């Protein structure tokens, strides 16, 4: 599993921290992973899958 931090996430998903947090709380975005006391990350494969689903939904 490759974990990405927020800076890398924001390059893939152009959303603010607040928008991502809100989507996570609604269950509409992959959950963050607690890496240490002050560090979080996201599973890169889950982010890629989420992006693919969004792309397919917009093409439908």
MIFI-360512 format. One record per residue (C-alpha): residue number from 0; residue in three letters; x, y, z. Coordinates in pm, whole numbers, plus 50000, padded with zeros to 5 digits. Layout:
BEGIN
[NUM ALA [X Y Z]]
...
END
This chain:
BEGIN
[0 UNK [50000 50000 50000]]
[1 UNK [50135 50338 49899]]
[2 UNK [50033 50620 50130]]
[3 UNK [50021 50980 50013]]
[4 UNK [50018 51291 50229]]
[5 UNK [49799 51598 50177]]
[6 UNK [50033 51784 49938]]
[7 UNK [50037 51484 49703]]
[8 UNK [49664 51433 49748]]
[9 UNK [49591 51793 49654]]
[10 UNK [49786 51751 49328]]
[11 UNK [49554 51461 49235]]
[12 UNK [49232 51598 49384]]
[13 UNK [49201 51978 49362]]
[14 UNK [48989 52018 49676]]
[15 UNK [49057 52211 49993]]
[16 UNK [49124 52042 50327]]
[17 UNK [48776 52140 50440]]
[18 UNK [48607 51996 50131]]
[19 UNK [48796 51668 50172]]
[20 UNK [48711 51654 50543]]
[21 UNK [48342 51711 50470]]
[22 UNK [48335 51443 50200]]
[23 UNK [48510 51200 50437]]
[24 UNK [48253 51265 50709]]
[25 UNK [47972 51199 50461]]
[26 UNK [48135 50874 50349]]
[27 UNK [48192 51013 49999]]
[28 UNK [48573 51016 50004]]
[29 UNK [48833 50758 50115]]
[30 UNK [48912 50778 50486]]
[31 UNK [49243 50917 50601]]
[32 UNK [49494 50693 50774]]
[33 UNK [49658 50808 51097]]
[34 UNK [50033 50767 51036]]
[35 UNK [50153 50925 51360]]
[36 UNK [50019 51158 51626]]
[37 UNK [50025 51458 51391]]
[38 UNK [50040 51300 51046]]
[39 UNK [49771 51156 50823]]
[40 UNK [49776 51005 50476]]
[41 UNK [49551 50838 50223]]
[42 UNK [49584 50507 50040]]
[43 UNK [49686 50603 49685]]
[44 UNK [49494 50309 49535]]
[45 UNK [49172 50419 49709]]
[46 UNK [49220 50774 49578]]
[47 UNK [49278 50645 49223]]
[48 UNK [48964 50429 49250]]
[49 UNK [48761 50726 49379]]
[50 UNK [48883 50941 49089]]
[51 UNK [48795 50666 48838]]
[52 UNK [48443 50637 48983]]
[53 UNK [48397 51014 48954]]
[54 UNK [48518 51005 48593]]
[55 UNK [48281 50720 48504]]
[56 UNK [47989 50894 48675]]
[57 UNK [48049 51214 48479]]
[58 UNK [48062 51020 48150]]
[59 UNK [47734 50840 48218]]
END
